[in-house]
Amino acid sequence: MIHPALRAYQTVTESALTGREAESVCFRMLIDELEAASQTSDPHVRNRVLERHQRLWSMIMRANILDNGLAVEDDRKLFVRMADQAQKYGIRAILDSSLSLMPLIEIAENVLAGLEMLPGGGNEQGAGPASA
């Protein structure tokens, strides 16, 4: 079953929202879920959220690996590196339930802050982490 945030990411980019707005929505949802998972003792909830986290970053990595002409190469490399680090830590967090989710929350918050710092309220396309 695909998570609503991932479904939103895949389909909303084709709707009225710009790519950057859709990315912001996905990161807000991810942050909310990671924060909730960090407060629970239920390993199934934590692992389900971490699985979604891994899928989102995998999509971002795939979208930025290839040069599609929409993003600057340095930006693409940065997002691939961030995705790699987030996924590696996510795997560690899946294997070690005592590991804090705060680093993953902070990465997502930093990306969200960057998405929302655009002039005009963040309505530019093709400049976000998954500019595919």
QUIURLIN-V657424 format. One record per residue. N is the residue number from 0. RES is the residue in one small letter. BURIAL is I if it has 16 or more other C-alpha atoms within 10 Angstrom, else O. D_FIRST is the distance of its C-alpha to the first C-alpha in Angstrom with 2 decimals. Layout:
N&RES&BURIAL&D_FIRST + N&RES&BURIAL&D_FIRST
This chain:
0&m&O&0.00 + 1&i&O&3.80 + 2&h&O&6.44 + 3&p&O&9.21 + 4&a&I&11.70 + 5&l&I&10.37 + 6&r&O&9.98 + 7&a&I&13.42 + 8&y&I&14.75 + 9&q&O&14.09 + 10&t&O&15.41 + 11&v&I&17.83 + 12&t&I&20.06 + 13&e&O&21.05 + 14&s&O&22.00 + 15&a&O&24.92 + 16&l&O&23.85 + 17&t&I&25.25 + 18&g&I&23.27 + 19&r&I&24.71 + 20&e&I&23.84 + 21&a&I&20.15 + 22&e&I&20.34 + 23&s&I&22.14 + 24&v&I&19.54 + 25&c&I&16.82 + 26&f&I&19.32 + 27&r&I&20.37 + 28&m&I&16.91 + 29&l&I&16.61 + 30&i&I&20.12 + 31&d&O&19.53 + 32&e&I&16.62 + 33&l&I&18.68 + 34&e&I&21.69 + 35&a&O&20.10 + 36&a&I&18.82 + 37&s&I&22.35 + 38&q&O&23.83 + 39&t&O&21.97 + 40&s&O&23.04 + 41&d&O&19.79 + 42&p&O&18.60 + 43&h&O&15.07 + 44&v&I&14.77 + 45&r&I&16.49 + 46&n&I&14.45 + 47&r&O&11.06 + 48&v&I&12.94 + 49&l&I&14.58 + 50&e&I&11.53 + 51&r&I&10.64 + 52&h&I&14.37 + 53&q&I&14.57 + 54&r&I&12.12 + 55&l&I&14.12 + 56&w&I&17.35 + 57&s&I&16.51 + 58&m&I&16.09 + 59&i&I&19.33 + 60&m&I&21.06 + 61&r&O&20.33 + 62&a&I&21.52 + 63&n&I&24.66 + 64&i&O&25.67 + 65&l&O&27.15 + 66&d&O&29.95 + 67&n&O&28.97 + 68&g&O&32.06 + 69&l&O&30.29 + 70&a&I&30.63 + 71&v&O&33.60 + 72&e&O&33.41 + 73&d&O&34.11 + 74&d&O&31.23 + 75&r&I&28.86 + 76&k&O&30.20 + 77&l&O&29.84 + 78&f&I&26.14 + 79&v&I&25.54 + 80&r&O&27.59 + 81&m&I&25.79 + 82&a&I&22.35 + 83&d&I&23.84 + 84&q&O&25.33 + 85&a&I&22.30 + 86&q&I&20.17 + 87&k&O&23.06 + 88&y&I&23.48 + 89&g&I&19.78 + 90&i&O&20.11 + 91&r&O&23.28 + 92&a&I&21.72 + 93&i&I&19.06 + 94&l&O&22.04 + 95&d&O&24.41 + 96&s&O&23.22 + 97&s&O&26.59 + 98&l&O&26.09 + 99&s&O&26.06 + 100&l&I&23.23 + 101&m&O&26.00 + 102&p&O&26.37 + 103&l&I&22.77 + 104&i&I&23.38 + 105&e&O&26.67 + 106&i&I&25.36 + 107&a&I&22.81 + 108&e&I&25.69 + 109&n&O&28.01 + 110&v&I&25.77 + 111&l&I&25.29 + 112&a&O&29.06 + 113&g&O&29.72 + 114&l&I&27.53 + 115&e&I&29.42 + 116&m&O&32.85 + 117&l&O&33.26 + 118&p&O&36.28 + 119&g&O&35.61 + 120&g&O&32.68 + 121&g&I&30.30 + 122&n&I&30.19 + 123&e&O&30.79 + 124&q&O&28.45 + 125&g&I&28.01 + 126&a&I&29.09 + 127&g&I&25.92 + 128&p&I&23.98 + 129&a&I&21.78 + 130&s&I&24.41 + 131&a&I&23.10
